[in-house]
Amino acid sequence: MQIIFLLLFVAIFYFLLIRPQQKRTKEARQMQASLSRGDKIVTIGGLQGTIDSLDDQTATLRCGAGKLTFERNAIRAVLKKANAPEPEKIEEGKDKKAKTDTETEKK
């Protein structure tokens, strides 16, 4: 009976702590591997900038009028990819008209 509780405890520990941490680590590695020049990023310190150059260990960011060099591991998130298209803005008048047309078709 004690062995069952021990195994149950280990399984719960694995699924609640270890596995989610491994997933976050994998996602961070993928994000850092996909960085490219021109990406807008935020560092772990909260600094936002655009990647000017990259090498295996460091990234040089354009921030305001200057450039700063950071470790690639210090990049927390990509705010906008360099080649990502701008999101389309929906005008309220067109959106309401589309909803009205859809409701009319349903009747």
Backbone bond lengths (Angstrom), bond angles and torsions (degrees), N, CA, C in turn:
res aa  C-N    CA-C-N  psi(-1)  N-CA   C-N-CA  omega(-1)  CA-C   N-CA-C  phi
1 M - - - 1.448 - - 1.534 110.71 -
2 Q 1.327 117.25 -39.76 1.458 120.77 179.71 1.525 111.05 -66.33
3 I 1.319 116.53 -34.01 1.462 120.23 179.28 1.527 110.22 -66.33
4 I 1.319 116.82 -37.48 1.464 120.82 178.84 1.526 110.26 -63.65
5 F 1.330 117.40 -44.37 1.461 120.75 178.17 1.525 110.87 -64.08
6 L 1.310 117.46 -39.62 1.460 121.25 178.81 1.531 110.44 -63.67
7 L 1.326 117.55 -45.87 1.462 121.34 178.55 1.529 111.40 -64.80
8 L 1.316 116.46 -39.14 1.458 120.81 177.21 1.531 110.66 -63.59
9 F 1.317 116.79 -42.84 1.460 121.73 178.08 1.529 110.71 -61.99
10 V 1.317 117.65 -44.25 1.466 121.80 179.28 1.531 110.13 -63.21
11 A 1.326 117.82 -42.41 1.465 121.46 179.67 1.530 111.19 -63.68
12 I 1.317 116.97 -44.49 1.467 120.88 178.40 1.521 110.19 -63.00
13 F 1.315 117.13 -44.32 1.462 122.70 178.60 1.528 109.94 -58.33
14 Y 1.328 116.93 -44.24 1.462 121.35 -179.01 1.525 110.88 -63.44
15 F 1.328 117.60 -49.84 1.457 120.54 -174.68 1.527 113.65 -74.21
16 L 1.323 118.54 -24.49 1.462 120.26 -179.50 1.523 113.86 -94.63
17 L 1.331 118.11 -25.05 1.460 119.85 -175.93 1.525 114.05 -118.76
18 I 1.297 117.67 -53.39 1.461 120.96 -171.21 1.528 111.74 -73.38
19 R 1.311 117.54 -50.01 1.461 121.02 -175.87 1.533 112.93 -62.38
20 P 1.334 120.55 -45.58 1.472 119.55 177.24 1.535 112.78 -62.12
21 Q 1.333 116.91 -36.34 1.462 119.65 178.48 1.524 110.71 -65.85
22 Q 1.321 117.77 -40.44 1.460 121.14 177.64 1.531 110.63 -63.16
23 K 1.318 117.02 -37.96 1.463 121.48 178.92 1.529 110.56 -65.29
24 R 1.346 117.36 -44.67 1.462 120.87 178.49 1.526 111.04 -62.84
25 T 1.326 117.25 -40.62 1.462 121.51 179.17 1.522 110.55 -63.25
26 K 1.320 117.05 -43.31 1.465 121.85 179.66 1.528 110.38 -62.88
27 E 1.335 117.31 -44.06 1.460 121.25 179.37 1.524 111.20 -63.79
28 A 1.340 117.72 -39.38 1.461 121.29 178.79 1.526 110.61 -65.00
29 R 1.324 117.38 -41.58 1.473 120.62 178.11 1.522 111.00 -63.49
30 Q 1.328 116.94 -42.06 1.465 120.36 178.91 1.523 110.92 -63.97
31 M 1.333 117.16 -41.90 1.454 121.13 179.11 1.523 110.15 -62.89
32 Q 1.333 117.68 -44.66 1.457 120.88 -179.14 1.523 111.96 -68.22
33 A 1.324 117.48 -31.81 1.463 120.69 178.11 1.528 111.49 -73.17
34 S 1.329 117.52 -25.95 1.464 120.73 -177.01 1.529 113.10 -92.34
35 L 1.324 118.36 5.04 1.457 120.77 179.64 1.524 110.32 -64.76
36 S 1.333 115.72 144.80 1.457 119.88 176.75 1.525 109.35 -145.04
37 R 1.317 114.99 164.73 1.459 121.38 -179.16 1.530 109.02 -62.19
38 G 1.332 116.35 133.61 1.459 121.83 179.49 1.518 114.56 97.99
39 D 1.345 117.68 -11.28 1.466 120.69 177.51 1.524 109.75 -66.85
40 K 1.322 116.39 139.72 1.467 120.81 173.77 1.516 106.74 -93.45
41 I 1.339 116.29 126.45 1.459 120.97 -173.38 1.524 110.84 -132.05
42 V 1.335 114.96 170.39 1.461 122.25 172.11 1.527 106.79 -129.63
43 T 1.338 115.92 137.81 1.464 120.66 -179.53 1.525 110.22 -89.81
44 I 1.336 116.00 173.12 1.458 119.71 179.11 1.525 111.71 -66.97
45 G 1.326 116.75 -18.20 1.459 121.16 176.97 1.517 113.09 -88.74
46 G 1.343 116.82 -3.73 1.455 120.57 178.50 1.519 114.66 95.40
47 L 1.320 118.26 0.02 1.458 121.97 179.80 1.523 109.83 -75.19
48 Q 1.324 116.72 130.97 1.461 121.05 178.44 1.513 109.03 -107.58
49 G 1.321 115.91 140.64 1.451 120.23 179.93 1.509 111.15 -166.86
50 T 1.327 114.84 -179.17 1.457 122.37 179.30 1.518 108.23 -113.79
51 I 1.322 116.93 135.07 1.461 120.84 -178.70 1.521 108.87 -69.46
52 D 1.338 115.44 124.26 1.457 122.17 178.71 1.522 110.57 -96.34
53 S 1.346 116.52 -40.22 1.466 120.35 177.13 1.520 109.13 -154.12
54 L 1.339 115.29 157.02 1.465 122.50 -178.11 1.516 109.82 -135.65
55 D 1.320 115.65 147.41 1.461 120.99 163.94 1.524 107.37 -136.99
56 D 1.322 117.78 -167.59 1.467 120.27 -174.21 1.523 113.46 -61.90
57 Q 1.319 118.13 -36.27 1.458 121.26 -173.87 1.525 114.55 -112.75
58 T 1.335 118.37 -23.84 1.462 120.28 -172.91 1.525 112.12 -126.76
59 A 1.326 114.28 162.55 1.463 122.66 174.89 1.522 107.46 -135.73
60 T 1.321 116.51 133.53 1.456 121.52 176.50 1.522 107.70 -100.62
61 L 1.341 115.24 126.24 1.463 121.74 -175.84 1.515 110.78 -110.46
62 R 1.331 115.95 141.67 1.456 121.66 170.03 1.519 107.18 -91.91
63 C 1.314 115.74 120.20 1.469 121.82 -179.10 1.519 107.60 -132.46
64 G 1.302 117.11 109.25 1.451 119.28 -178.30 1.520 109.72 66.36
65 A 1.326 116.75 -124.76 1.460 121.16 -177.81 1.521 112.66 -94.70
66 G 1.330 118.64 -6.39 1.457 120.56 -175.36 1.512 113.63 -120.68
67 K 1.332 113.25 -179.43 1.462 120.64 177.39 1.518 108.67 -124.45
68 L 1.333 115.90 142.25 1.457 122.39 178.68 1.518 108.71 -129.43
69 T 1.345 116.28 146.28 1.457 120.96 178.47 1.517 109.11 -108.29
70 F 1.340 115.97 130.70 1.457 123.13 -179.62 1.515 109.74 -127.85
71 E 1.322 115.59 158.03 1.461 120.86 168.94 1.525 107.51 -68.74
72 R 1.318 116.78 144.73 1.474 119.49 178.24 1.524 111.09 -60.64
73 N 1.332 116.95 -32.00 1.466 120.84 179.86 1.526 112.44 -66.29
74 A 1.329 117.88 -16.34 1.460 121.16 -179.18 1.526 112.37 -83.37
75 I 1.320 117.77 -2.19 1.463 121.03 179.04 1.524 108.46 -85.90
76 R 1.324 115.97 119.39 1.467 121.52 -177.02 1.520 111.85 -84.72
77 A 1.344 117.18 -47.47 1.461 119.19 -173.71 1.519 110.72 -153.23
78 V 1.322 115.50 155.20 1.458 122.48 173.70 1.527 106.87 -96.68
79 L 1.323 116.11 120.77 1.462 120.53 179.37 1.524 111.27 -80.84
80 K 1.349 115.69 -38.29 1.459 120.06 -179.22 1.520 108.47 -155.82
81 K 1.326 116.07 127.63 1.457 120.88 176.66 1.526 108.98 -71.44
82 A 1.329 116.40 150.37 1.461 121.49 -177.14 1.518 112.16 -62.99
83 N 1.317 117.91 -38.21 1.454 120.47 -176.13 1.526 113.07 -101.28
84 A 1.323 117.07 13.89 1.468 120.69 -179.10 1.526 109.61 -78.73
85 P 1.333 118.00 135.47 1.464 120.15 178.10 1.525 110.98 -71.93
86 E 1.306 115.13 155.44 1.463 120.62 177.28 1.527 108.84 -68.05
87 P 1.334 118.04 139.96 1.470 119.18 177.08 1.526 109.81 -67.08
88 E 1.330 115.43 141.86 1.458 119.85 -179.58 1.520 110.08 -75.39
89 K 1.326 115.07 138.57 1.458 120.02 177.68 1.521 108.19 -96.44
90 I 1.312 115.91 131.30 1.462 121.42 179.21 1.522 107.90 -97.47
91 E 1.304 115.16 124.47 1.458 119.14 177.83 1.522 108.69 -77.50
92 E 1.319 115.88 142.08 1.464 120.26 -175.60 1.521 112.53 -61.40
93 G 1.316 118.52 -41.20 1.455 121.70 -178.31 1.520 111.57 -61.82
94 K 1.329 116.82 -43.62 1.461 120.77 179.85 1.520 110.63 -68.24
95 D 1.329 116.42 -39.03 1.462 120.70 -178.90 1.530 110.41 -64.43
96 K 1.325 117.59 -43.21 1.463 121.12 179.64 1.523 110.57 -65.82
97 K 1.349 116.70 -38.71 1.461 120.39 179.26 1.523 110.18 -64.90
98 A 1.333 117.63 -39.91 1.462 121.16 179.40 1.525 110.30 -63.96
99 K 1.328 117.48 -39.94 1.465 120.87 178.31 1.522 110.52 -64.92
100 T 1.336 116.70 -41.73 1.457 121.18 -179.89 1.524 110.44 -64.42
101 D 1.341 117.19 -43.04 1.465 121.17 178.33 1.520 110.98 -61.93
102 T 1.318 117.42 -40.99 1.460 121.78 -179.93 1.521 110.66 -65.78
103 E 1.329 117.10 -42.03 1.460 121.01 179.36 1.528 110.80 -65.55
104 T 1.338 117.78 -36.69 1.461 121.91 179.03 1.524 110.63 -66.07
105 E 1.340 116.48 -39.84 1.460 120.99 179.89 1.524 111.40 -65.53
106 K 1.321 118.15 -33.00 1.459 122.03 -179.13 1.523 111.54 -67.32
107 K 1.343 116.86 -30.27 1.472 121.23 -176.77 1.472 108.89 -79.76
